[in-house]
Amino acid sequence: MSKIVRSATVGFCCFAAATLSPALADATPPSGVTAETLAHVSFPLIPGSVDLAGTDFTARKITIAPGGTTGWHFHDGPVYAYVESGVLTRILTDCSEVSTPAGNVVAEDVGSNHVHEGINAGTVPVVLYAAYIEPPGKPFAEDAPAPSCA
Protein backbone atom coordinates (compact mmCIF):
# COMPACT_ATOMS: atom_id res chain seq x y z
CA MET A 1 0.00 0.00 0.00
CA SER A 2 1.42 3.39 -0.92
CA LYS A 3 2.12 6.05 1.69
CA ILE A 4 -0.59 8.29 0.22
CA VAL A 5 -3.26 5.56 0.34
CA ARG A 6 -2.19 4.55 3.86
CA SER A 7 -2.31 8.20 5.05
CA ALA A 8 -5.73 8.72 3.48
CA THR A 9 -7.03 5.52 5.08
CA VAL A 10 -5.71 6.48 8.52
CA GLY A 11 -7.13 10.00 8.13
CA PHE A 12 -10.55 8.69 7.13
CA CYS A 13 -10.62 6.19 10.02
CA CYS A 14 -9.73 8.94 12.52
CA PHE A 15 -12.40 11.23 11.08
CA ALA A 16 -15.02 8.45 11.15
CA ALA A 17 -14.16 7.49 14.71
CA ALA A 18 -14.37 11.10 15.86
CA THR A 19 -17.68 11.86 14.15
CA LEU A 20 -19.51 8.54 14.48
CA SER A 21 -18.58 7.65 18.07
CA PRO A 22 -21.08 8.34 20.86
CA ALA A 23 -20.74 11.81 22.32
CA LEU A 24 -19.22 10.73 25.62
CA ALA A 25 -17.44 14.04 25.82
CA ASP A 26 -20.86 15.35 26.85
CA ALA A 27 -21.09 12.82 29.69
CA THR A 28 -21.11 14.26 33.18
CA PRO A 29 -18.32 12.84 35.32
CA PRO A 30 -18.99 11.56 38.83
CA SER A 31 -17.92 13.66 41.80
CA GLY A 32 -17.94 12.96 45.51
CA VAL A 33 -18.36 9.21 44.95
CA THR A 34 -16.17 6.47 46.40
CA ALA A 35 -16.60 2.74 45.94
CA GLU A 36 -15.13 -0.33 47.56
CA THR A 37 -15.44 -3.82 46.08
CA LEU A 38 -16.50 -6.22 48.82
CA ALA A 39 -16.78 -9.43 46.80
CA HIS A 40 -16.52 -10.61 43.20
CA VAL A 41 -17.15 -13.94 41.51
CA SER A 42 -17.14 -14.86 37.83
CA PHE A 43 -19.08 -17.80 36.47
CA PRO A 44 -17.38 -19.00 33.29
CA LEU A 45 -19.41 -19.63 30.17
CA ILE A 46 -20.21 -23.34 29.97
CA PRO A 47 -21.45 -24.55 26.58
CA GLY A 48 -25.05 -25.67 26.84
CA SER A 49 -25.62 -24.02 30.24
CA VAL A 50 -28.24 -21.31 30.72
CA ASP A 51 -28.02 -20.73 34.47
CA LEU A 52 -25.41 -18.29 35.79
CA ALA A 53 -22.77 -19.14 33.20
CA GLY A 54 -20.96 -16.19 31.69
CA THR A 55 -21.92 -13.75 34.47
CA ASP A 56 -19.92 -11.57 36.84
CA PHE A 57 -21.38 -10.89 40.30
CA THR A 58 -19.89 -8.04 42.30
CA ALA A 59 -20.86 -6.56 45.66
CA ARG A 60 -19.74 -2.99 46.32
CA LYS A 61 -20.10 -0.37 49.03
CA ILE A 62 -20.71 3.02 47.43
CA THR A 63 -20.61 6.32 49.30
CA ILE A 64 -21.92 9.55 47.79
CA ALA A 65 -20.91 12.67 49.72
CA PRO A 66 -23.42 15.49 50.23
CA GLY A 67 -23.68 17.30 46.89
CA GLY A 68 -22.08 14.34 45.09
CA THR A 69 -23.24 12.81 41.82
CA THR A 70 -22.67 9.57 39.95
CA GLY A 71 -22.83 11.43 36.65
CA TRP A 72 -25.14 10.24 33.88
CA HIS A 73 -24.66 6.55 33.15
CA PHE A 74 -26.36 3.24 32.41
CA HIS A 75 -25.78 -0.41 33.31
CA ASP A 76 -25.26 -3.42 31.02
CA GLY A 77 -26.77 -5.78 33.61
CA PRO A 78 -29.10 -5.63 36.60
CA VAL A 79 -28.03 -3.61 39.65
CA TYR A 80 -29.75 -3.80 43.02
CA ALA A 81 -28.74 -1.48 45.86
CA TYR A 82 -29.73 -1.26 49.50
CA VAL A 83 -29.65 2.31 50.83
CA GLU A 84 -28.02 2.07 54.24
CA SER A 85 -27.98 5.79 55.05
CA GLY A 86 -29.07 9.09 53.56
CA VAL A 87 -31.49 9.55 50.67
CA LEU A 88 -30.50 8.59 47.14
CA THR A 89 -32.15 10.75 44.49
CA ARG A 90 -32.10 9.39 40.95
CA ILE A 91 -32.84 11.49 37.90
CA LEU A 92 -34.19 9.18 35.19
CA THR A 93 -34.11 9.35 31.38
CA ASP A 94 -37.35 11.38 31.30
CA CYS A 95 -35.91 13.75 33.96
CA SER A 96 -38.33 12.52 36.61
CA GLU A 97 -36.88 12.23 40.12
CA VAL A 98 -37.12 9.21 42.39
CA SER A 99 -35.94 9.50 45.99
CA THR A 100 -35.07 6.38 47.95
CA PRO A 101 -34.45 6.81 51.70
CA ALA A 102 -32.38 4.58 53.95
CA GLY A 103 -33.82 1.13 54.53
CA ASN A 104 -35.07 0.71 50.96
CA VAL A 105 -33.82 -1.05 47.82
CA VAL A 106 -33.22 0.41 44.36
CA ALA A 107 -33.45 -1.75 41.23
CA GLU A 108 -31.84 -0.18 38.15
CA ASP A 109 -33.21 -0.73 34.65
CA VAL A 110 -30.74 -2.23 32.16
CA GLY A 111 -29.44 -0.77 28.92
CA SER A 112 -28.39 2.43 27.19
CA ASN A 113 -32.01 3.57 26.90
CA HIS A 114 -32.13 3.83 30.72
CA VAL A 115 -29.57 6.53 31.50
CA HIS A 116 -29.82 8.00 34.96
CA GLU A 117 -27.90 10.03 37.51
CA GLY A 118 -27.68 9.39 41.23
CA ILE A 119 -27.27 12.42 43.46
CA ASN A 120 -27.04 13.17 47.15
CA ALA A 121 -29.06 16.32 47.74
CA GLY A 122 -28.92 15.81 51.51
CA THR A 123 -26.49 16.77 54.26
CA VAL A 124 -25.31 13.27 55.24
CA PRO A 125 -23.46 10.73 53.07
CA VAL A 126 -25.54 8.27 51.05
CA VAL A 127 -24.20 4.77 51.65
CA LEU A 128 -25.30 2.00 49.28
CA TYR A 129 -24.58 -1.71 49.22
CA ALA A 130 -24.92 -2.66 45.57
CA ALA A 131 -25.02 -6.00 43.75
CA TYR A 132 -23.99 -5.91 40.08
CA ILE A 133 -24.92 -8.80 37.77
CA GLU A 134 -22.97 -7.98 34.63
CA PRO A 135 -21.87 -9.69 31.45
CA PRO A 136 -18.18 -10.64 31.75
CA GLY A 137 -15.76 -7.80 31.18
CA LYS A 138 -18.36 -5.04 31.27
CA PRO A 139 -17.79 -2.02 33.53
CA PHE A 140 -20.03 -1.37 36.53
CA ALA A 141 -21.49 1.64 34.70
CA GLU A 142 -21.13 3.16 31.24
CA ASP A 143 -20.82 6.94 30.99
CA ALA A 144 -23.57 8.60 28.99
CA PRO A 145 -24.56 12.11 27.96
CA ALA A 146 -27.39 13.72 29.89
CA PRO A 147 -30.78 13.42 28.18
CA SER A 148 -32.08 16.47 26.31
CA CYS A 149 -34.52 17.29 29.13
CA ALA A 150 -31.73 17.66 31.71
Phi and psi restraints in degrees (value plus and minus 20) as a CYANA .aco file:
   2 SER   PHI     -92.9   -52.9
   2 SER   PSI     140.5   180.5
   3 LYS   PHI     -81.9   -41.9
   3 LYS   PSI     -56.3   -16.3
   4 ILE   PHI     -86.7   -46.7
   4 ILE   PSI     -66.5   -26.5
   5 VAL   PHI     -84.5   -44.5
   5 VAL   PSI     -62.3   -22.3
   6 ARG   PHI     -82.6   -42.6
   6 ARG   PSI     -64.3   -24.3
   7 SER   PHI     -83.4   -43.4
   7 SER   PSI     -61.5   -21.5
   8 ALA   PHI     -85.6   -45.6
   8 ALA   PSI     -59.5   -19.5
   9 THR   PHI     -85.4   -45.4
   9 THR   PSI     -66.3   -26.3
  10 VAL   PHI     -82.0   -42.0
  10 VAL   PSI     -63.9   -23.9
  11 GLY   PHI     -80.9   -40.9
  11 GLY   PSI     -64.5   -24.5
  12 PHE   PHI     -83.9   -43.9
  12 PHE   PSI     -63.6   -23.6
  13 CYS   PHI     -81.5   -41.5
  13 CYS   PSI     -61.7   -21.7
  14 CYS   PHI     -84.6   -44.6
  14 CYS   PSI     -63.1   -23.1
  15 PHE   PHI     -81.8   -41.8
  15 PHE   PSI     -66.6   -26.6
  16 ALA   PHI     -82.7   -42.7
  16 ALA   PSI     -63.2   -23.2
  17 ALA   PHI     -83.4   -43.4
  17 ALA   PSI     -60.0   -20.0
  18 ALA   PHI     -91.4   -51.4
  18 ALA   PSI     -54.7   -14.7
  19 THR   PHI    -114.2   -74.2
  19 THR   PSI     -43.2    -3.2
  20 LEU   PHI    -121.1   -81.1
  20 LEU   PSI     -31.2     8.8
  21 SER   PHI     -92.7   -52.7
  21 SER   PSI     133.7   173.7
  22 PRO   PHI     -78.7   -38.7
  22 PRO   PSI     129.9   169.9
  23 ALA   PHI    -102.0   -62.0
  23 ALA   PSI      45.7    85.7
  24 LEU   PHI     -92.8   -52.8
  24 LEU   PSI     -33.6     6.4
  25 ALA   PHI     -83.3   -43.3
  25 ALA   PSI     -43.6    -3.6
  26 ASP   PHI    -105.2   -65.2
  26 ASP   PSI     -24.2    15.8
  27 ALA   PHI     -86.4   -46.4
  27 ALA   PSI     128.0   168.0
  28 THR   PHI    -114.7   -74.7
  28 THR   PSI     103.6   143.6
  29 PRO   PHI     -93.4   -53.4
  29 PRO   PSI     133.6   173.6
  30 PRO   PHI     -90.3   -50.3
  30 PRO   PSI     135.6   175.6
  31 SER   PHI    -169.9  -129.9
  31 SER   PSI     121.9   161.9
  32 GLY   PHI      52.6    92.6
  32 GLY   PSI       2.0    42.0
  33 VAL   PHI    -137.3   -97.3
  33 VAL   PSI     110.8   150.8
  34 THR   PHI    -144.8  -104.8
  34 THR   PSI     130.3   170.3
  35 ALA   PHI    -160.6  -120.6
  35 ALA   PSI     123.6   163.6
  36 GLU   PHI    -149.0  -109.0
  36 GLU   PSI     105.7   145.7
  37 THR   PHI     -99.1   -59.1
  37 THR   PSI     104.6   144.6
  38 LEU   PHI    -116.3   -76.3
  38 LEU   PSI     -54.0   -14.0
  39 ALA   PHI    -179.6  -139.6
  39 ALA   PSI     130.2   170.2
  40 HIS   PHI    -170.6  -130.6
  40 HIS   PSI     116.1   156.1
  41 VAL   PHI    -163.3  -123.3
  41 VAL   PSI     117.7   157.7
  42 SER   PHI    -132.3   -92.3
  42 SER   PSI     112.6   152.6
  43 PHE   PHI    -122.6   -82.6
  43 PHE   PSI      94.3   134.3
  44 PRO   PHI     -86.2   -46.2
  44 PRO   PSI     132.9   172.9
  45 LEU   PHI     -90.3   -50.3
  45 LEU   PSI     104.6   144.6
  46 ILE   PHI    -135.0   -95.0
  46 ILE   PSI      97.5   137.5
  47 PRO   PHI     -72.2   -32.2
  47 PRO   PSI     111.0   151.0
  48 GLY   PHI      68.1   108.1
  48 GLY   PSI     -29.5    10.5
  49 SER   PHI    -112.0   -72.0
  49 SER   PSI     123.7   163.7
  50 VAL   PHI    -143.2  -103.2
  50 VAL   PSI     -18.2    21.8
  51 ASP   PHI     -92.8   -52.8
  51 ASP   PSI    -132.4   -92.4
  52 LEU   PHI    -114.6   -74.6
  52 LEU   PSI     -17.3    22.7
  53 ALA   PHI     -78.6   -38.6
  53 ALA   PSI     118.6   158.6
  54 GLY   PHI      53.5    93.5
  54 GLY   PSI      13.7    53.7
  55 THR   PHI    -150.8  -110.8
  55 THR   PSI     121.2   161.2
  56 ASP   PHI    -125.3   -85.3
  56 ASP   PSI     109.1   149.1
  57 PHE   PHI    -131.4   -91.4
  57 PHE   PSI     109.1   149.1
  58 THR   PHI    -156.5  -116.5
  58 THR   PSI     114.5   154.5
  59 ALA   PHI    -127.6   -87.6
  59 ALA   PSI     111.4   151.4
  60 ARG   PHI    -155.8  -115.8
  60 ARG   PSI     128.5   168.5
  61 LYS   PHI    -121.4   -81.4
  61 LYS   PSI     103.2   143.2
  62 ILE   PHI    -139.3   -99.3
  62 ILE   PSI     111.7   151.7
  63 THR   PHI    -140.1  -100.1
  63 THR   PSI     108.4   148.4
  64 ILE   PHI    -134.9   -94.9
  64 ILE   PSI      96.4   136.4
  65 ALA   PHI     -87.8   -47.8
  65 ALA   PSI     137.3   177.3
  66 PRO   PHI     -73.0   -33.0
  66 PRO   PSI     110.9   150.9
  67 GLY   PHI      63.3   103.3
  67 GLY   PSI     -22.4    17.6
  68 GLY   PHI     -99.3   -59.3
  68 GLY   PSI     142.1   182.1
  69 THR   PHI    -164.0  -124.0
  69 THR   PSI     127.3   167.3
  70 THR   PHI    -100.3   -60.3
  70 THR   PSI     -33.2     6.8
  71 GLY   PHI      55.8    95.8
  71 GLY   PSI     144.3   184.3
  72 TRP   PHI     -93.9   -53.9
  72 TRP   PSI     113.8   153.8
  73 HIS   PHI    -181.1  -141.1
  73 HIS   PSI     155.0   195.0
  74 PHE   PHI    -163.9  -123.9
  74 PHE   PSI     149.9   189.9
  75 HIS   PHI    -140.0  -100.0
  75 HIS   PSI     122.3   162.3
  76 ASP   PHI    -105.0   -65.0
  76 ASP   PSI     -28.4    11.6
  77 GLY   PHI    -168.0  -128.0
  77 GLY   PSI     150.9   190.9
  78 PRO   PHI     -81.5   -41.5
  78 PRO   PSI     123.5   163.5
  79 VAL   PHI    -153.3  -113.3
  79 VAL   PSI     109.7   149.7
  80 TYR   PHI    -143.8  -103.8
  80 TYR   PSI     112.5   152.5
  81 ALA   PHI    -154.1  -114.1
  81 ALA   PSI     114.3   154.3
  82 TYR   PHI    -114.8   -74.8
  82 TYR   PSI     107.7   147.7
  83 VAL   PHI    -108.6   -68.6
  83 VAL   PSI      88.3   128.3
  84 GLU   PHI    -100.6   -60.6
  84 GLU   PSI     -59.6   -19.6
  85 SER   PHI    -168.4  -128.4
  85 SER   PSI     137.3   177.3
  86 GLY   PHI      59.0    99.0
  86 GLY   PSI    -187.9  -147.9
  87 VAL   PHI    -150.3  -110.3
  87 VAL   PSI      98.7   138.7
  88 LEU   PHI    -107.1   -67.1
  88 LEU   PSI     104.7   144.7
  89 THR   PHI    -129.3   -89.3
  89 THR   PSI     104.8   144.8
  90 ARG   PHI    -130.7   -90.7
  90 ARG   PSI     113.0   153.0
  91 ILE   PHI    -120.4   -80.4
  91 ILE   PSI     101.9   141.9
  92 LEU   PHI    -113.7   -73.7
  92 LEU   PSI     155.2   195.2
  93 THR   PHI     -71.4   -31.4
  93 THR   PSI     -56.7   -16.7
  94 ASP   PHI    -108.6   -68.6
  94 ASP   PSI     -10.1    29.9
  95 CYS   PHI      49.7    89.7
  95 CYS   PSI      -6.9    33.1
  96 SER   PHI     -95.0   -55.0
  96 SER   PSI     135.2   175.2
  97 GLU   PHI    -132.0   -92.0
  97 GLU   PSI     117.8   157.8
  98 VAL   PHI    -147.8  -107.8
  98 VAL   PSI     101.1   141.1
  99 SER   PHI    -124.0   -84.0
  99 SER   PSI     113.3   153.3
 100 THR   PHI    -145.1  -105.1
 100 THR   PSI      90.2   130.2
 101 PRO   PHI    -101.3   -61.3
 101 PRO   PSI     147.3   187.3
 102 ALA   PHI     -70.8   -30.8
 102 ALA   PSI     123.8   163.8
 103 GLY   PHI      73.0   113.0
 103 GLY   PSI     -20.5    19.5
 104 ASN   PHI    -138.4   -98.4
 104 ASN   PSI     145.9   185.9
 105 VAL   PHI    -133.7   -93.7
 105 VAL   PSI     122.0   162.0
 106 VAL   PHI    -130.4   -90.4
 106 VAL   PSI     114.9   154.9
 107 ALA   PHI    -138.9   -98.9
 107 ALA   PSI      97.9   137.9
 108 GLU   PHI    -106.1   -66.1
 108 GLU   PSI     120.1   160.1
 109 ASP   PHI     -93.0   -53.0
 109 ASP   PSI     135.5   175.5
 110 VAL   PHI    -124.4   -84.4
 110 VAL   PSI     119.1   159.1
 111 GLY   PHI      91.7   131.7
 111 GLY   PSI     141.5   181.5
 112 SER   PHI     -88.0   -48.0
 112 SER   PSI     -33.3     6.7
 113 ASN   PHI    -107.8   -67.8
 113 ASN   PSI     -12.1    27.9
 114 HIS   PHI    -146.1  -106.1
 114 HIS   PSI      33.7    73.7
 115 VAL   PHI     -89.7   -49.7
 115 VAL   PSI     129.1   169.1
 116 HIS   PHI    -178.4  -138.4
 116 HIS   PSI     146.4   186.4
 117 GLU   PHI    -153.0  -113.0
 117 GLU   PSI     114.2   154.2
 118 GLY   PHI    -122.3   -82.3
 118 GLY   PSI     111.3   151.3
 119 ILE   PHI    -152.0  -112.0
 119 ILE   PSI     136.9   176.9
 120 ASN   PHI    -133.5   -93.5
 120 ASN   PSI      79.9   119.9
 121 ALA   PHI    -109.5   -69.5
 121 ALA   PSI     -18.9    21.1
 122 GLY   PHI    -112.0   -72.0
 122 GLY   PSI    -188.4  -148.4
 123 THR   PHI    -129.4   -89.4
 123 THR   PSI     -23.4    16.6
 124 VAL   PHI    -139.6   -99.6
 124 VAL   PSI     134.2   174.2
 125 PRO   PHI     -80.9   -40.9
 125 PRO   PSI     123.6   163.6
 126 VAL   PHI    -110.5   -70.5
 126 VAL   PSI     104.4   144.4
 127 VAL   PHI    -136.6   -96.6
 127 VAL   PSI     104.4   144.4
 128 LEU   PHI    -138.9   -98.9
 128 LEU   PSI     124.5   164.5
 129 TYR   PHI    -132.6   -92.6
 129 TYR   PSI      91.4   131.4
 130 ALA   PHI    -133.0   -93.0
 130 ALA   PSI     123.2   163.2
 131 ALA   PHI    -135.0   -95.0
 131 ALA   PSI     101.0   141.0
 132 TYR   PHI    -126.0   -86.0
 132 TYR   PSI     110.5   150.5
 133 ILE   PHI    -140.4  -100.4
 133 ILE   PSI      72.5   112.5
 134 GLU   PHI    -136.1   -96.1
 134 GLU   PSI     133.2   173.2
 135 PRO   PHI     -82.3   -42.3
 135 PRO   PSI     128.9   168.9
 136 PRO   PHI     -75.2   -35.2
 136 PRO   PSI     116.4   156.4
 137 GLY   PHI      61.1   101.1
 137 GLY   PSI     -24.3    15.7
 138 LYS   PHI    -102.4   -62.4
 138 LYS   PSI     128.2   168.2
 139 PRO   PHI     -92.9   -52.9
 139 PRO   PSI     145.5   185.5
 140 PHE   PHI     -83.4   -43.4
 140 PHE   PSI     -54.4   -14.4
 141 ALA   PHI    -169.0  -129.0
 141 ALA   PSI     129.8   169.8
 142 GLU   PHI    -130.3   -90.3
 142 GLU   PSI     105.4   145.4
 143 ASP   PHI     -79.7   -39.7
 143 ASP   PSI     126.3   166.3
 144 ALA   PHI    -167.8  -127.8
 144 ALA   PSI     131.9   171.9
 145 PRO   PHI     -88.5   -48.5
 145 PRO   PSI     133.9   173.9
 146 ALA   PHI     -86.1   -46.1
 146 ALA   PSI     126.4   166.4
 147 PRO   PHI     -85.8   -45.8
 147 PRO   PSI     142.6   182.6
 148 SER   PHI     -82.3   -42.3
 148 SER   PSI     -44.5    -4.5
 149 CYS   PHI     -98.4   -58.4
 149 CYS   PSI     -33.0     7.0
